[in-house]
Amino acid sequence: MSKSFNLNPIFPYFLALAFLLPGLTVQAADPVKRTAIVLNSGEASVSLIDMDKRAVYKTFPIGKEPHHLMITPDQKSVLVANAAGDDVVFLDPKNGDIQSRLPNIVDPYHIGYSPNKKWFIAAGNRLDRVDIYAAQNQELKLVKIVKAAKTPSHIAFTNDSKLTFVTLQDSNELIAIDLASHEIVWRMPIGKMPAGVWMTPGDKHLLIGLTGSDLVQVVDWKQQKIVKEIKTGKGAHNFRPLGDKRHIFLTNRVDSTISIIDMEKLEKVADIKGLPSGPDCMDVTADGKELWVTFRFAKKVGIIDIASRKLVTTIPVGKSPHGIFFHSNAAWE
């Protein structure tokens, strides 16, 4: 690997030398690209998008079925979970370069770190299991395999890190796992094909996206009771908060729309329509002006102007794009 050197302290002297010696040219370093990292789950690759030019500048192999990704607690790496590859890969969050690979992480479909950064959870969609790892920096030590039929999908936590919740997509259930005992403490039936799950501010309710239906179920998790249903669109799937601690986006994968939900009033306030097919994962730019969305069935990433709720442009990527991440949003709420 070639070494890089900081030219800033001696740069004025190079300029003076260039003035005295006309044949000498001084070239400034290329600016760091604002990079979006996109997982192409259908072709085992990662696409890197220059966010200013709005074009892919690099695509490289990563592992079998990369579905979800997230920033590590120290914010020094983006962790990519290869569900069928049974490993995770650490990328540089600024430029997408591979830092390291951690083998023998079995079937990591959806992943999450507990808020206290003590636990790493992997939902094994293919093998009907939820794996609990002790997390320390980039080391993950398996401490418990929790059998959880059928088809664990998405993960959420209480803010005190006492419980983790997992949707079971093909048994139409929600389970709660105690992170001290590593045991399932309760399970409850919910709607058809539950996927995305999100905790509202103050740990008041869980929002569950029903991919097999057209709505979000609101769960009082303390009482293990469905208290409301919010009609959104067919294929209600995955969530991404706006960042104002009140509104959240929900992709409706079958209807190809995105709903905006008020988490305080527990009601839909708007829809974004006219989108390519299969909207799935999302990220919001640091200024809160743009929503970037992967379109699973269209092989594209779309950019939506949040104020007008209009699709601005699309960027071709690989087959079945799923997870998406920006470095600038490492600390979003």
PyMOL commands that set and color helices and strands:
alter all, ss='L'
color gray80, all
select helices_A, chain A and resi 8-20+201-203+327-329
alter helices_A, ss='H'
color red, helices_A
select strands_A, chain A and resi 35-40+45-50+55-61+66-71+78-82+87-91+98-103+110-113+119-124+129-136+139-147+152-157+163-168+173-178+183-189+194-199+206-210+215-220+225-231+236-241+247-252+257-262+267-272+279-284+290-295+300-305+310-316+321-326
alter strands_A, ss='S'
color yellow, strands_A
deselect
rebuild
show_as cartoon
